[in-house]
Amino acid sequence: MAGSRSVVIAALIANGAIAVLKFFAYLLTGSPSMLSEVYHSISDTGNQVFLLFGIRYSDRAADQNHPFGYGKAQFFYSFLVSVLLFGIAGWESLKHGYSAVVNPHTAAADPVTILGVGPFPPWYVSVVVLLGAIGFEIYAFAKANAELQRQIKTHGWAGIPEAFRKTSDVTTLTAYTEDAIALAGASLALIGILLTEATGNPIYDAVAAVCIGVLLMGFALALAWENKRLLLGESLDGAVESELRATILADDGVANVDGLRTMFIGPQEVLVTADVSFEPTDTDDLDAVIERLDAALKSADSRVKIVYIEPEA
């Protein structure tokens, strides 16, 4: 949880600073792709606030209304972030970019002076801001990537694609995806502005804005899909469930595992229920075996937090 929080805080600081710089550059230049990046960074900054709220909400202790805790709150807020990323940043960027393609206009060309320094061509300002944004995003992306790589190593996943399919830490996943998109978006805007300046044709800047919008909407849909699986109560991977089943069968007091079910109840938190046939024993010994199984399952996978063993006749 601490890793997820630090990743989100790093992204919040980076995106907040970048949003201010991009808006300043847009006011000076009127660049369509820069406006798309303003929408993008404002959306990202708001999204980090939602993610932090989700982390704090999920830390609440279990109670009568939520006996398994509030861990799924992070799934909900991450899903909400994907909707906002699609609806605000993606759609507004695409709409504005399309408008600029249909009605191209030349960005501001008058030199500007900043804090008594200059004058500079306006596109210089955009380039400097975007290079600074790329630097900030590299920092935030590195934090998110380090946390995701740690989880990949811990769980023995093959790489990023498998982590996307199997991780339950949707907060880190969302921050990682947002930072990757932000890097790609800033790069597209930079390319569009430079091509427009080199050719004198504003279509490149406008097309860059459209590409940023499409990129945002595509990744937003992918994030929504990944969050849906956890909101609906996804189980552990089949191979992991087989290992848990083997852990139960390894106990001398167990005759058979008649059924085993798992479900994520929060990021890195799993509920395990098992129907178990025991070797003939008295009640006191049965209690001891169940306690051993509880400890063994939690030791076998650190994500297992709650265990229910149902003795079968």
N, C-alpha and C positions, 0 to 999 in steps of 0.2 A: 504493500500500500504506500509506503514511504517513497518507493521508487516512482510510482505513478504520480504522486503529488509533486515531486521535484521536477518531473518531466513537464507537467502541465504548467507549473509556475514559470519554468524557463520559457515555454512557448508563449505564455501570457505577457511576460516582459518584452520578449522580442516582437510579438505582433502589435502590442500597444505602441511601441516606439516607431515601428515601421508604418503603421496606419497614419500617424501624425506627419511623418516625412513624405509619404506618398500623396497625402491630401495637399500639402504645401506645394509639391511639385506639380500636381494637377492644376492648382489655381494659377500657377505661373505659365503653364504650357497648353492646357486644354486638351492634352493627349487622351484619346479614347481608351487606349490600353492602360494608361495610368489610372484613369477613373475606374476601370475594371479591377485594377489592383487595390484601389482604395476600398471598393466594396468587399473585395476578398479579405483584406487585412482587418477591416472593421468586423466582419463576420467572424473571422478567426479569433479576434480578441474577445468578442462576446461568447464564443463557444468555449473558450478556456474558462471563463467565469462559470458557465453551466457545468463543465466537467469538475471544477473545484467544489461546486455546490453538491454535485452528485457524490463525490468522495466523502465530503463531510456528512451528508445525509446517510450514507451507507455505513458510517461508523457508529450509528446509534445502536444501543443494545437491544437484543430481542425482547419482545413484550407479548402481552396476551393477543394483540391483534396481528403481530408478525412474529410467530414463534421461532422462525428460522432466521430472524434478523432482517436487516434492510439492505443487504448486499446487492440485490437486484436493482436498487436505485441507480447504480452506475450504468446498468444496461439501458435503463429508460433514458437517462440524460444523454448518453452517447447516441442513442437513436434520435433524440431530439436535435442534437448537434448536426447529425447527418441531414435531417429535414431542413434545418436552417441553412446549412451549407448549400443545399440544393436550391431552396426557395429564394434566399436573399442574394448570396454571393454569385451562385451559378446563373440564375435566371436574369438578374439585373445586369451582370456582365455580358451575357449573350444578347440581351435586348439592346443594350447600349452599343455593343459592337456591331450588331446587325444594322442599327440605325446609321452608324458611321460608315458602313460599307455602302449602303443605299444612297446616303447623302454625304459623301466625303467632304471634309473641310480641312484646310491647312491649320496646323497648330500655331500658337502664338510665336512670332519671330522676333519681337523687340527684345533687345538685350536687357538683362535684369541685374540689379546690384543687390547683394545680400550682406547685411550687417556692415555696410560700407566697403565691401570687397566686390570687385567686378569692373566693368560689366561682363556678364556671361551670356552666351546664347541660351535660350530657355531649355533646349534639349540637353545641354550640359547638366543642368540641374536634375533632369529626369534620370540621366545615366548615373550620376553620382548617387542619387537616392536609391536607385535599383541595385547598384553595386553594394551599397550599405545594407539594403534589405537582404540581399543574398548572403552577406556576411552574418547578419543576425540569424537568418533561417538555418544556415549551416550549423551555428551553435546550438539552436533548439533541436534541429534534426539529429545532431550527434548525441544529445542527451536521450532522445527517444530511442534512437537506434541502439545505444548501449544497453538500455533497459530491455529492449526486445531481444537483443542478442543474449543477454543473461538468461532470459526465459527459454530461449532456444537451446542453450547449453544445458540448463537444468532439466528440461523435459526430453532432451534427445531428439528434437525435431530436425528435419533435414535442412530447413532454411526459412526464409521469409514467407514464401507461399504457404508452407505447411503451418507456420505460426499464425497466419491470417485465418486459416481454416479451423485451428484448434485452440487458440488462446482464449481465455475467458477474461483477460485483462483488457477490456475494450477501451478503457481510458488511455492506456499507453498506445494501443492500436490506433485510436482516433487521433491522438497527438502526432504519432508517427506519420499517419496518412496526410494530415493537414500540413505538416512541415514539408513533406515531400512534394505535395501539390503547390505549396507556396514557393518552393525553390523553382519548380517547373514554370509556374506562372510568372515569377519575376524574370526568369530567363527569356520566356516568350515575349514579354513586354519590352525587354531590353533589345532583343533582336528586331522586333517590329519598329521601335523608335529609331534604331540605327539605320535600318533599311530605308525608312521614310526620309531620314535626313540625307542619306547617300543618294537617293534617287529623286527626291522631291515629290514622290507620290505618296499621299496619305493613306492609300489602301492597305499598305503593309501594317501600319499602326492599327487600323480598324480590324483587319483580319486577325491580328494578335489578340485583340480584345475578344473576338468571337471564339478563338481557340481556348482562351482562358476560361470563358464561360462553359464551353463544352467539357473541358477538363474537370472543372469543379462539379458539374452536374453528374458526370460519369462516376467520379470517385464517391460522390455523395450517395448515389444509388448502391454502390458496392458496400459502403459502410452501413447503410440501412439494412442490407441483406445479412451482413455479418452479425449485427445486433439482434436481428429478428430471431436467429437460431437460439440465442441465449435467453431472450425474453420468453420464448415458447418452452423453455425447459430442456435444453440440450443435455445429453449424457456425456460421460467421458468417452474417449476413443475406445473402440472395441478391443484393441490390444491391451490397453490399460485395464479395462474391466476383466480381461482374461487373467492378468497378473493379480488382480485383487481376488478373483475367484480361487486362483492357485494358492494365495496366501491363506485363505480360509481353510482350504482342503489340507494344507500342510500341518494343521493342528491335529494332534492325536485324538482329540475328543470329537472330531467331526467325521461323520459318515458320508455325507453328501451335501452339495450346495444345490438346492432345488430351484432357486431363483435369485438373481442379483440385479439390482437396478441402481443407477446413479443419476444425479442431476446437479447442475451448477446452481447454487443458491446465491452466488456472488462471485466477484473476481477472485480466482484462486481459492474458491470455497465450494466444496462438493458434499452433497448428502448421499450416503450409501445405505441402502436397505437390502437385506439378504434373508432369504428363507433357507434355513439350515437344518438338516437332519443330523442329530447327535448320536454318538455311541451311547449305549445304555449306561446311565449314571444317576446318582441322586441329585436332588435339587441344588444342594450347596456346591457340588462339583460343576453343575451346569452353569451356575452363576460365575464361577471362576473361569470356565472356558469362554463364556461370552465376554468377560472383561479382557481376557487375553486377545480375543479376536478384535475387539475394539482398538486395543493398543497396537496390534499388528497391522491393521488396515491403515491407521493413521501414520504409522512408521513407514509403510510401503509407499505411500504417496502423500506428500506434505499438504496437498490440496484437500484431502479428506478431513472434514471438520466435525461432521455429525454421522454417527453410525447407529442403525437400528437392526438388531438381529432378531428374527422371528423363528423360534424353535418349531420344527415340523414333527408331526407324530411319526 
